Amino acid sequence: MDKVKVIYDAVGHTLTVWLDDPAKEAVCEETADEVVLMKDGQGRVIGFELLHYRPANAEAGLAVETVVRT
């Protein structure tokens, strides 16, 4: 099973999600919606970062739900 890495930076107000090894990052591209796409050398998206992210309920922290379908 693939691993997904989720990083919430409460100080910088960003939420970063890695879908592959961050060491494979070759280029970043910011979209018009304040989302940064991290891509590998072949141009495949391996992660994304949401800028200006604030959770709806800061007291509850960040909840991550996983759904596995086979």
N, CA, C and O atoms as a printed pandas DataFrame, in Angstrom:
     atom_number atom_name residue_name chain_id  residue_number  x_coord  y_coord  z_coord
0              1         N          MET        A               1    0.841   -1.182    0.000
1              2        CA          MET        A               1    0.000    0.000    0.000
2              3         C          MET        A               1    0.885    1.245    0.000
3              4         O          MET        A               1    1.911    1.291    0.679
4              5         N          ASP        A               2    0.472    2.258   -0.775
5              6        CA          ASP        A               2    1.192    3.511   -0.816
6              7         C          ASP        A               2    0.977    4.284    0.471
7              8         O          ASP        A               2   -0.053    4.149    1.132
8              9         N          LYS        A               3    1.958    5.090    0.814
9             10        CA          LYS        A               3    1.849    5.926    2.001
10            11         C          LYS        A               3    1.568    7.356    1.567
11            12         O          LYS        A               3    2.090    7.821    0.553
12            13         N          VAL        A               4    0.746    8.045    2.335
13            14        CA          VAL        A               4    0.446    9.449    2.119
14            15         C          VAL        A               4    0.916   10.186    3.365
15            16         O          VAL        A               4    0.619    9.779    4.488
16            17         N          LYS        A               5    1.647   11.268    3.156
17            18        CA          LYS        A               5    2.172   12.050    4.271
18            19         C          LYS        A               5    1.442   13.389    4.298
19            20         O          LYS        A               5    1.423   14.106    3.298
20            21         N          VAL        A               6    0.839   13.729    5.440
21            22        CA          VAL        A               6    0.100   14.975    5.598
22            23         C          VAL        A               6    0.792   15.811    6.666
23            24         O          VAL        A               6    1.038   15.342    7.777
24            25         N          ILE        A               7    1.105   17.058    6.312
25            26        CA          ILE        A               7    1.806   17.951    7.239
26            27         C          ILE        A               7    0.999   19.241    7.365
27            28         O          ILE        A               7    0.741   19.923    6.373
28            29         N          TYR        A               8    0.606   19.567    8.588
29            30        CA          TYR        A               8   -0.098   20.823    8.849
30            31         C          TYR        A               8    0.855   21.755    9.578
31            32         O          TYR        A               8    1.361   21.415   10.648
32            33         N          ASP        A               9    1.102   22.917    9.012
33            34        CA          ASP        A               9    1.961   23.930    9.619
34            35         C          ASP        A               9    1.066   25.028   10.177
35            36         O          ASP        A               9    0.587   25.881    9.429
36            37         N          ALA        A              10    0.838   25.010   11.490
37            38        CA          ALA        A              10   -0.056   25.973   12.130
38            39         C          ALA        A              10    0.523   27.382   12.127
39            40         O          ALA        A              10   -0.226   28.358   12.153
40            41         N          VAL        A              11    1.836   27.497   12.096
41            42        CA          VAL        A              11    2.473   28.821   12.088
42            43         C          VAL        A              11    2.440   29.416   10.679
43            44         O          VAL        A              11    2.094   30.585   10.506
44            45         N          GLY        A              12    2.796   28.621    9.681
45            46        CA          GLY        A              12    2.814   29.093    8.299
46            47         C          GLY        A              12    1.475   29.001    7.596
47            48         O          GLY        A              12    1.322   29.486    6.475
48            49         N          HIS        A              13    0.497   28.376    8.256
49            50        CA          HIS        A              13   -0.861   28.206    7.713
50            51         C          HIS        A              13   -0.850   27.500    6.364
51            52         O          HIS        A              13   -1.426   27.984    5.390
52            53         N          THR        A              14   -0.188   26.349    6.324
53            54        CA          THR        A              14   -0.171   25.530    5.113
54            55         C          THR        A              14   -0.529   24.089    5.467
55            56         O          THR        A              14   -0.315   23.627    6.588
56            57         N          LEU        A              15   -1.076   23.403    4.480
57            58        CA          LEU        A              15   -1.353   21.979    4.592
58            59         C          LEU        A              15   -0.687   21.318    3.395
59            60         O          LEU        A              15   -1.034   21.597    2.248
60            61         N          THR        A              16    0.266   20.443    3.669
61            62        CA          THR        A              16    1.016   19.784    2.611
62            63         C          THR        A              16    0.677   18.305    2.609
63            64         O          THR        A              16    0.657   17.656    3.654
64            65         N          VAL        A              17    0.412   17.781    1.417
65            66        CA          VAL        A              17    0.092   16.365    1.255
66            67         C          VAL        A              17    1.065   15.787    0.237
67            68         O          VAL        A              17    1.116   16.230   -0.911
68            69         N          TRP        A              18    1.838   14.792    0.669
69            70        CA          TRP        A              18    2.781   14.091   -0.212
70            71         C          TRP        A              18    2.182   12.757   -0.611
71            72         O          TRP        A              18    1.775   11.974    0.246
72            73         N          LEU        A              19    2.125   12.496   -1.905
73            74        CA          LEU        A              19    1.606   11.250   -2.439
74            75         C          LEU        A              19    2.729   10.292   -2.804
75            76         O          LEU        A              19    2.486    9.126   -3.115
76            77         N          ASP        A              20    3.960   10.789   -2.763
77            78        CA          ASP        A              20    5.156   10.002   -3.086
78            79         C          ASP        A              20    6.307   10.566   -2.255
79            80         O          ASP        A              20    6.102   11.464   -1.438
80            81         N          ASP        A              21    7.481   10.059   -2.455
81            82        CA          ASP        A              21    8.669   10.466   -1.707
82            83         C          ASP        A              21    9.001   11.931   -1.999
83            84         O          ASP        A              21    9.234   12.278   -3.157
84            85         N          PRO        A              22    9.028   12.799   -0.984
85            86        CA          PRO        A              22    9.357   14.206   -1.198
86            87         C          PRO        A              22   10.736   14.424   -1.842
87            88         O          PRO        A              22   10.964   15.456   -2.475
88            89         N          ALA        A              23   11.637   13.478   -1.688
89            90        CA          ALA        A              23   12.970   13.607   -2.281
90            91         C          ALA        A              23   12.922   13.578   -3.811
91            92         O          ALA        A              23   13.881   13.988   -4.466
92            93         N          LYS        A              24   11.822   13.102   -4.382
93            94        CA          LYS        A              24   11.679   13.042   -5.838
94            95         C          LYS        A              24   11.258   14.387   -6.442
95            96         O          LYS        A              24   11.178   14.523   -7.663
96            97         N          GLU        A              25   10.993   15.370   -5.592
97            98        CA          GLU        A              25   10.515   16.668   -6.085
98            99         C          GLU        A              25   11.552   17.332   -6.981
99           100         O          GLU        A              25   12.717   17.474   -6.609
100          101         N          ALA        A              26   11.107   17.735   -8.170
101          102        CA          ALA        A              26   11.994   18.407   -9.118
102          103         C          ALA        A              26   11.546   19.836   -9.401
103          104         O          ALA        A              26   12.372   20.704   -9.685
104          105         N          VAL        A              27   10.246   20.080   -9.324
105          106        CA          VAL        A              27    9.713   21.397   -9.651
106          107         C          VAL        A              27    8.420   21.641   -8.884
107          108         O          VAL        A              27    7.678   20.706   -8.585
108          109         N          CYS        A              28    8.156   22.920   -8.566
109          110        CA          CYS        A              28    6.904   23.322   -7.932
110          111         C          CYS        A              28    6.202   24.301   -8.855
111          112         O          CYS        A              28    6.835   25.085   -9.561
112          113         N          GLU        A              29    4.872   24.235   -8.833
113          114        CA          GLU        A              29    4.083   25.100   -9.699
114          115         C          GLU        A              29    2.885   25.603   -8.907
115          116         O          GLU        A              29    2.092   24.805   -8.408
116          117         N          GLU        A              30    2.747   26.930   -8.789
117          118        CA          GLU        A              30    1.610   27.487   -8.052
118          119         C          GLU        A              30    0.442   27.695   -9.004
119          120         O          GLU        A              30    0.611   28.224  -10.102
120          121         N          THR        A              31   -0.743   27.274   -8.574
121          122        CA          THR        A              31   -1.945   27.452   -9.377
122          123         C          THR        A              31   -2.599   28.773   -8.995
123          124         O          THR        A              31   -2.153   29.449   -8.069
124          125         N          ALA        A              32   -3.645   29.133   -9.702
125          126        CA          ALA        A              32   -4.362   30.375   -9.421
126          127         C          ALA        A              32   -5.138   30.305   -8.110
127          128         O          ALA        A              32   -5.509   31.342   -7.560
128          129         N          ASP        A              33   -5.388   29.106   -7.604
129          130        CA          ASP        A              33   -6.172   28.922   -6.382
130          131         C          ASP        A              33   -5.313   28.802   -5.126
131          132         O          ASP        A              33   -5.751   28.237   -4.124
132          133         N          GLU        A              34   -4.089   29.333   -5.181
133          134        CA          GLU        A              34   -3.153   29.282   -4.051
134          135         C          GLU        A              34   -2.874   27.858   -3.593
135          136         O          GLU        A              34   -2.821   27.559   -2.400
136          137         N          VAL        A              35   -2.700   27.003   -4.574
137          138        CA          VAL        A              35   -2.289   25.622   -4.352
138          139         C          VAL        A              35   -0.966   25.436   -5.075
139          140         O          VAL        A              35   -0.833   25.819   -6.237
140          141         N          VAL        A              36    0.011   24.852   -4.397
141          142        CA          VAL        A              36    1.304   24.573   -5.012
142          143         C          VAL        A              36    1.362   23.083   -5.337
143          144         O          VAL        A              36    1.141   22.241   -4.467
144          145         N          LEU        A              37    1.658   22.769   -6.588
145          146        CA          LEU        A              37    1.807   21.380   -7.008
146          147         C          LEU        A              37    3.281   21.031   -7.029
147          148         O          LEU        A              37    4.070   21.741   -7.652
148          149         N          MET        A              38    3.673   19.952   -6.363
149          150        CA          MET        A              38    5.032   19.472   -6.393
150          151         C          MET        A              38    5.092   18.315   -7.378
151          152         O          MET        A              38    4.303   17.375   -7.292
152          153         N          LYS        A              39    6.043   18.391   -8.323
153          154        CA          LYS        A              39    6.131   17.389   -9.388
154          155         C          LYS        A              39    7.507   16.741   -9.403
155          156         O          LYS        A              39    8.500   17.325   -8.969
156          157         N          ASP        A              40    7.535   15.505   -9.922
157          158        CA          ASP        A              40    8.803   14.802  -10.069
158          159         C          ASP        A              40    9.436   15.173  -11.415
159          160         O          ASP        A              40    8.907   16.021  -12.133
160          161         N          GLY        A              41   10.530   14.564  -11.748
161          162        CA          GLY        A              41   11.251   14.854  -12.982
162          163         C          GLY        A              41   10.473   14.556  -14.251
163          164         O          GLY        A              41   10.785   15.111  -15.305
164          165         N          GLN        A              42    9.467   13.693  -14.176
165          166        CA          GLN        A              42    8.647   13.351  -15.335
166          167         C          GLN        A              42    7.378   14.220  -15.411
167          168         O          GLN        A              42    6.546   14.026  -16.297
168          169         N          GLY        A              43    7.235   15.166  -14.488
169          170        CA          GLY        A              43    6.078   16.052  -14.499
170          171         C          GLY        A              43    4.853   15.515  -13.788
171          172         O          GLY        A              43    3.783   16.121  -13.848
172          173         N          ARG        A              44    4.997   14.378  -13.112
173          174        CA          ARG        A              44    3.872   13.803  -12.357
174          175         C          ARG        A              44    3.739   14.506  -11.010
175          176         O          ARG        A              44    4.733   14.778  -10.337
176          177         N          VAL        A              45    2.497   14.794  -10.628
177          178        CA          VAL        A              45    2.236   15.421   -9.337
178          179         C          VAL        A              45    2.502   14.398   -8.237
179          180         O          VAL        A              45    1.911   13.319   -8.223
180          181         N          ILE        A              46    3.393   14.748   -7.320
181          182        CA          ILE        A              46    3.707   13.853   -6.203
182          183         C          ILE        A              46    3.287   14.458   -4.865
183          184         O          ILE        A              46    3.447   13.839   -3.813
184          185         N          GLY        A              47    2.747   15.679   -4.921
185          186        CA          GLY        A              47    2.278   16.322   -3.703
186          187         C          GLY        A              47    1.652   17.666   -4.015
187          188         O          GLY        A              47    1.784   18.196   -5.118
188          189         N          PHE        A              48    0.963   18.209   -3.013
189          190        CA          PHE        A              48    0.399   19.544   -3.168
190          191         C          PHE        A              48    0.372   20.232   -1.815
191          192         O          PHE        A              48    0.351   19.586   -0.768
192          193         N          GLU        A              49    0.373   21.554   -1.863
193          194        CA          GLU        A              49    0.357   22.346   -0.642
194          195         C          GLU        A              49   -0.732   23.406   -0.763
195          196         O          GLU        A              49   -0.788   24.141   -1.749
196          197         N          LEU        A              50   -1.592   23.478    0.244
197          198        CA          LEU        A              50   -2.630   24.500    0.303
198          199         C          LEU        A              50   -2.083   25.673    1.098
199          200         O          LEU        A              50   -1.697   25.517    2.257
200          201         N          LEU        A              51   -2.049   26.837    0.484
201          202        CA          LEU        A              51   -1.576   28.037    1.155
202          203         C          LEU        A              51   -2.725   28.682    1.920
203          204         O          LEU        A              51   -3.883   28.556    1.521
204          205         N          HIS        A              52   -2.419   29.363    3.003
205          206        CA          HIS        A              52   -3.411   30.066    3.834
206          207         C          HIS        A              52   -4.450   29.105    4.398
207          208         O          HIS        A              52   -5.621   29.465    4.514
208          209         N          TYR        A              53   -4.046   27.900    4.747
209          210        CA          TYR        A              53   -4.956   26.887    5.278
210          211         C          TYR        A              53   -5.186   27.106    6.767
211          212         O          TYR        A              53   -4.243   27.296    7.535
212          213         N          ARG        A              54   -6.428   27.075    7.153
213          214        CA          ARG        A              54   -6.796   27.104    8.570
214          215         C          ARG        A              54   -7.917   26.089    8.769
215          216         O          ARG        A              54   -8.934   26.151    8.079
216          217         N          PRO        A              55   -7.743   25.155    9.705
217          218        CA          PRO        A              55   -8.800   24.163    9.930
218          219         C          PRO        A              55  -10.082   24.837   10.410
219          220         O          PRO        A              55  -10.037   25.881   11.061
220          221         N          ALA        A              56  -11.217   24.237   10.087
221          222        CA          ALA        A              56  -12.513   24.789   10.470
222          223         C          ALA        A              56  -12.630   24.891   11.994
223          224         O          ALA        A              56  -13.214   25.842   12.512
224          225         N          ASN        A              57  -12.076   23.916   12.702
225          226        CA          ASN        A              57  -12.121   23.916   14.160
226          227         C          ASN        A              57  -10.699   23.724   14.670
227          228         O          ASN        A              57  -10.239   22.592   14.812
228          229         N          ALA        A              58  -10.008   24.810   14.943
229          230        CA          ALA        A              58   -8.605   24.752   15.353
230          231         C          ALA        A              58   -8.416   23.981   16.657
231          232         O          ALA        A              58   -7.363   23.379   16.863
232          233         N          GLU        A              59   -9.412   23.986   17.536
233          234        CA          GLU        A              59   -9.298   23.286   18.815
234          235         C          GLU        A              59   -9.286   21.770   18.635
235          236         O          GLU        A              59   -8.668   21.056   19.425
236          237         N          ALA        A              60   -9.958   21.282   17.611
237          238        CA          ALA        A              60  -10.053   19.837   17.395
238          239         C          ALA        A              60   -8.813   19.277   16.704
239          240         O          ALA        A              60   -8.610   18.063   16.695
240          241         N          GLY        A              61   -7.983   20.139   16.127
241          242        CA          GLY        A              61   -6.809   19.666   15.412
242          243         C          GLY        A              61   -7.179   19.259   13.997
243          244         O          GLY        A              61   -8.215   19.667   13.472
244          245         N          LEU        A              62   -6.340   18.465   13.394
245          246        CA          LEU        A              62   -6.545   18.032   12.019
246          247         C          LEU        A              62   -6.946   16.565   12.016
247          248         O          LEU        A              62   -6.213   15.716   12.524
248          249         N          ALA        A              63   -8.102   16.269   11.448
249          250        CA          ALA        A              63   -8.576   14.892   11.352
250          251         C          ALA        A              63   -8.361   14.398    9.929
251          252         O          ALA        A              63   -8.664   15.108    8.970
252          253         N          VAL        A              64   -7.842   13.192    9.788
253          254        CA          VAL        A              64   -7.603   12.589    8.476
254          255         C          VAL        A              64   -8.397   11.294    8.404
255          256         O          VAL        A              64   -8.297   10.441    9.286
256          257         N          GLU        A              65   -9.185   11.156    7.348
257          258        CA          GLU        A              65   -9.986    9.959    7.161
258          259         C          GLU        A              65   -9.404    9.156    6.005
259          260         O          GLU        A              65   -9.040    9.724    4.975
260          261         N          THR        A              66   -9.317    7.849    6.167
261          262        CA          THR        A              66   -8.836    6.996    5.096
262          263         C          THR        A              66   -9.924    6.012    4.694
263          264         O          THR        A              66  -10.635    5.460    5.534
264          265         N          VAL        A              67  -10.031    5.809    3.392
265          266        CA          VAL        A              67  -10.975    4.839    2.845
266          267         C          VAL        A              67  -10.196    3.952    1.881
267          268         O          VAL        A              67   -9.580    4.449    0.938
268          269         N          VAL        A              68  -10.220    2.665    2.110
269          270        CA          VAL        A              68   -9.495    1.717    1.261
270          271         C          VAL        A              68  -10.510    0.848    0.554
271          272         O          VAL        A              68  -11.323    0.170    1.183
272          273         N          ARG        A              69  -10.448    0.881   -0.774
273          274        CA          ARG        A              69  -11.346    0.047   -1.575
274          275         C          ARG        A              69  -10.493   -0.924   -2.386
275          276         O          ARG        A              69   -9.497   -0.536   -2.996
276          277         N          THR        A              70  -10.891   -2.166   -2.383
277          278        CA          THR        A              70  -10.143   -3.163   -3.168
278          279         C          THR        A              70  -10.983   -3.740   -4.273
279          280         O          THR        A              70  -10.512   -4.590   -5.027
